[in-house]
């Protein structure tokens, strides 16, 4: 590449050629060769990174200049395939048996109905392929806001003689940026597939059938084996414990049909508040080189374009964190009840809590890319509250709270569980308090 002085954009060797090549790319000309655009921009096309990028672009974008419908899925699966081992019959059989035990043991501690289908014993690639649509739904608002900002930044960084041409193609450039963002998200999901243990491991229902309410349990065999390999726990115990957690999670979401929509709505409320700070754009575009093959990818994945949370976002995030804690706390509690026969159950529970609290590299990458952390806070307080509910009111009353979101504990109830339990056990007292408050309010407003 012909680099100019530090902080300046490189010189374009043939402006007419790059204009023609870029127009043909965005207009979906079948004869377009990515190397033509690179050469016109003065980029050495023989480097391995350049060649890999051109192969990816050529395979991912269609003749209309839009990302092909299967491109993100294919990229996610390709990333998930790295380091994947085949699912052997012995492992499948052992996990099927663990799932069967999990179903029986959960039936002893909750009346929430069993799943109609047995858990899927899956590879990493299957988790990536089946979960990607949900990730794309979660990231959609960011996938619109960031590419729009990047498109504007790219347009402002071309030579003056090309400004009119690039400006007229800003819509197509935004589509390309959005496609690149989706590929970046697919890469994060592909890497997540190397870490997750199951379909509900992140805390939201990622695996479902033809309907979003048709929740499936799914166990990622290779990752479960990797998880238990370094633990001082028999592999059979780890299998059963993880299977109980996954089946409990799937049962809960299938039972409380409002729950998935409630979570996704909280995520959307958070994401729709994202707006790209113009000052951040101005700071980033100083010295930004649109011909640098790594610059765009780093821009998407660095989180540099995401602003500080607004007050509305903070409230949405608080609601989301509380709900995630309630879900994880319930799963944690009923798993503990169901696995009391396992000698190492307490050790496994503590390992899972620490793992959920810290998150893995790919989960942190998603947080950077989208600005959203999907880890529950106050998990221990939530689990303790569900345990108190079971002790004082019984499992049936505990699980009945999932019938409606207004029935569930709030974050304040984590701090004062005794008051929450009293309200549940003595609803007449609550009604009396409300009646007295209403009477006082009416008395204050009445003429003397």
N, C-alpha and C positions, 0 to 999 in steps of 0.2 A: 504494500500500500504506500502511496506517496504521502507521507505525513508532513504537515506544515509545522510552523513553530508551535511550541507547547501552548495548549489552550485554544488552538485554531483548528478548524475543520480541514481535512485533506483536500487537495485540489482534485477536481474531477477531470479526467483526461479527455473525455469526449462528451460534452454536454448534450449534443444532439443524439448521440448513441444511447446515453443513459435515459434521456427522455423517451425515446422510442421503445427501449427495452422495458422500462417501467410501465408504460402505457399498455404494452402487449401483455405483460404479466397480470395487471389488474383487470384487463378486459378478457382474460381467459383465452388468449390466442393459443391454439394447439401447437404451433411451431415454436412457442417460447422456450428458451433454454436458460435456466437460472445462471449458468456460467456467463452468458452474454451480458446480463446485468452487472455481474461482478467485474468482468473485464472492463466494461464501460466506466465503472466507478474507480478503476485503478487498483482493484483488489487482486492479490495473488490467489488464484483459484486452486493451486496445487496442494495447499495445506490440508491435513486430514480433517481439521475442524470445519473448514469451509466446505469440503466435499460432503461431510456428514450433514451439514446444514442444508446444502442444496438437495441432497437425496430426500431429506425430511420434507422440505418445502414442495418438491416435485410430487411426492407421494401424498401429501396431506391436503393440498389445495386443488380444487376442481377448476374446470374451464371458466366458471363464472367468477373466479377470484375468491370464492368462499371456501372455508374449511370443509372438507368432505365429511359427511355425516358419521362415517365410521372411523375417521382419522384419530380422534381423541381416544376412542375405545381401543383401537389397535396400538396406539402409542403406550397407553396405560398397561395393556397386557404385555407388550414387549419389555417394558421396564420391570414388571412383576416377574417375568420369566427369568431374569438374571439371578442365578444362584438357586433356582428352583429344582427340587428333586422330585422324582416320580412318586405318586401315591401308591404304595405297595399294598397288597391284599391284607397282610398281617396288621398293618397300622389301621387300615379301614375297618377291619373286624374288631380291633380293640376299641376304637372310638365309637363304633356302633353299639358295642356292649356298654360302654360308659354312658352313652346317651340314653340307653334303655334304663339303666340304673337311676340316672338323673330324673327321668320321668316318674319312676315309681316313688322315689324319695320325696320329690316335690309334692306329689299327691298327698303325702302325709302331713304337710305343713301349710298348704293353701288350697282353698276350694276354687281358685281361678282355674278355668278349664284348660285341659291339656291341648297341645297343638294337634291339628288334624294330620300333619305329616311328620315323619321322623326327621331329625336334624340332617342337614346335608354335610357330608364329609368332603371337604373341598381343598383344592390347591390354591396357591396364592393368586394365580391368574384368574381363577373363577371368582374369587372375592373382588378383584379389581374390576372385572368386566361387569359384575352384577351390581356393584356399589357405585360406580362412576356416575350414573344418572342422578343419584341423590346428591352427590358432591356438586355436580353442575347446577342443580337446583339451588343449593345453598349459596354457591358463589356467584349466581347470576347477576345480582346488582353490582358487585365489584367487577365482574367480567364486562360490564357495560361502561362503568365510570373510568376505570384505568385505561383501557384501550383508547377511549375518546381523548383522554389527556395526552397519552403517548402520541396519538396521531397528530394532535396539534403541535406537540413538541418537535416531531419529525419534520412537519411542514415548515416550521420556523427555522429549521437548521439546514435547509438546502440553499445552494447558491441563489443569488437574487435573480439570475437569468432563468432559473427553473421554478421560481416561486409560483408563477401563474399556472404552470402545468401541474405542479404538485397540489396547489390549492384547489384546482378543479377536480382533482382525484381524491380529495380528503375523505369522502365517504368510503371509497374503496380501501383507502389506507386504514381507516378505522376498522373495516371488516378484517383486514389482514392482521391488525394488532389484536383484535378480539380472538381471531383464530390462534395466534401465537400464545395468548393468555390461556386459552383452553388447552393447548398442548402442554403448557407449563403446569396447569392444574392436573392434567392427566399424568404427568410425570410424578407429581407429589403423591397422587393416589396409587400409582404403581409402586412407589417406594413404601407407602403405608402398608401395602399388601405384604411386605416383608416383615412387618412388625406385629400386625393385629393378630389376636388369637381367635376371634370369632366375629360373627355378624354384628353383634351388639357391643363389641369391645370399646368403641369410641363413645358410647352412651346414647346414640340415636339409632333408630331402626333403618339400617342400610339395605337389608335384603328382604325383598318381598316378591310376590308372584304377579299375577295379572292385575290385582288390585293393590292399592297402597295399604289396605287393611289386612291383606293376606300376608301376614308377617311370617317369615321362615327363620328357623334357627340354623346356623351354619358354623361349623368348626373348621378352622384352617389347620390341617393336620401337621404340616411341616413346622409351623410356628409354635404350635403346642408342644411338639417334641423339643424344639430349641429352648422353649421356656423352662421345661422340667429337667433338661439335661444337667444343669449345674446346681440343682436344688437337692438338698438332703431329704428327698421325699420319693417314695416309690412312684414310678411312672403311672401305675394304675390309679393311685390316689389323685395325682395331679389331673389325669384325664377326667375322672369322675367330678372333681371339684369344678374344673373349667366347664364341663358339660352342664352341670347344675346351674351355674351362673348364666350361661347362654340360653338355656331353655327357660329359666325364670324371666329373663329379660324379654324374650320373644312372647311368652305367655302374657306378660303384663301389657305389652303394646297391642296384642291382639284382643285382650279383654277391654282395655280402656281405649276405645277407638278414637276418642277425641285427642288422645295424648300426642300422637305423631303430628297432627295439624297444629296443635298448641306449640310444640317445640319449633316446628318449621316457621310458624308465624313470628315467634320471638326472634328467631334468627333473621328473618326478613326485616322485621322492625329495626334490628340492629344494622343490617347491611344497607337498607335504603337510606340510612342517615349518612352514608359515606359520600363525601364530596371532596374532590381533589383540590388542595390548597394551591392557588395560583402562585403564591410566593415560593412554594416548594418546586413548582414547575420552572420558575425563573431561575432558581438556584441550581437545579439539576441540569438545565439545558446549557449552562455555561460550560463550554468545553465538551459537550456531548457530541459524540461522533456517530452518526447514523449508519456508517459503513462498518463499524466495529461489530463483529459477529457475536461477541459475548455481551455487548452493552445492553441490548434489549432484554435478553434473558435475565441478566442481573437486575435490571430495572424492575421487572415484574416480581422477582423473587426476593428482593431486598426489603420490601415494605416501605421504601423511601417515599412513595407517593401517597401512602395512607396517612391521613391527618390524625391529630389527637381526637379521642372520643368526645362527641358532643354530650350534653346533659341527657338528651333523649336516648342516645345510644347507651349511656351508662345505666339508665333505668331499664332498658331492654336487656342489657347484659346481666343486670342483677336478677331480673325475672328468669332468664335462661339459666343462670348459675344455680338459683334456688331449685328450679325444676329438675335440673340434672342431678343435683344433690339428693333430692327426694327419690328419684328413680334409682340411682346408684345405692342409696341407703337402704331402700326396700330390697333390692336384689341382694345386697350384702347381708342383710338380716335374714331373709328366708334361706339364702344359701348356707348360712351358718347353722340354721335349724335343721336343714335337710341333710347336712354332711356331718352331723355330730358323731357319727360312727367312725369317721376317718381319724386316725390318731394324729395326723399332721394337718388337720383342718385349720387350726388357729395360725399355724405358720404360713400356710398358703394364703389365708385371708390377709395377713399383714403384708405379704409380698405383693399381692394384688393392689392393696391400698397404696403402697409406696409407688408402684408402677403407674397407677392412675394419676397420682399426685404430680409426678415428674414428667410423664409423657415421653415419647421417643423422638428421635431426630426428624422423622417425616411428619409427625404430628405438629412439631414446632415449625416445620416448614410451611404447613398449611396455615398456621397462625400468622406467620410472616406474610404469606401471599394474600390472605383474605382479611387479616386483622381480627380474627375471631378465635378465641380459645375455647375448646370444647372439653375442658376438664372440670369436674365438679369441685367446688370448695365446700368446706364444712361437711365432708362425707361422714366423719366420725359422729358428729352431732346428729346427723340425719339417721344414721344406723341406730344410735342409742334411742332416739325418739320412737322409731318403729318398734324397737324391742320393748320399750315401756308400754306402748299401745297394746302389744300382744299380751304382755303380762297382766295388765289391768283390765282390758276389755275383750281380749280374745282375738284369734286370727280372723274370724268372720267380720268383726267390726273394723279391724285394721284394713282389710282388703276392700271393704265397702267404701272407704274414702276415695277410691279411684274412680268412682262413678261420675264425679264432676270435679272440675278444677277448684271450684269454690270450697269444696269439702276438705281440701288438703291443707296440711300445715303451711305456714308462711315462714319466712326467714326469722321473723321475730319469735316464732314459736320454738325455734332451735334454742333460743336464749332462755325461754321460760316454758319448758315442756309441761310443767305441772299445771299451769293455767290452761293450756290447750287440752290436756287430758280431763281437767275439771269441766270444761265447756262441753266436751263430748259426753262425759258421764252424767252431767246435770244440765241438759239443754233448757229445762224450765227456768233455771237461774239466769241463763243468758237472756231468755225472753223477758223475764221480770226486769232485768237491767235495761233492756231496750225500751220496755213500756214506761219505766220510770223516767228515762232520759227524754222520751218523746213527750211525756206529760209535763216535765219541767220546761221543755222548749215551748210547748203550747201555752203554758201558764205565763211565761215571760212575754209572749206576744199578745196576750189578751189584755183589753182595756180594764183599768181598775174600776 
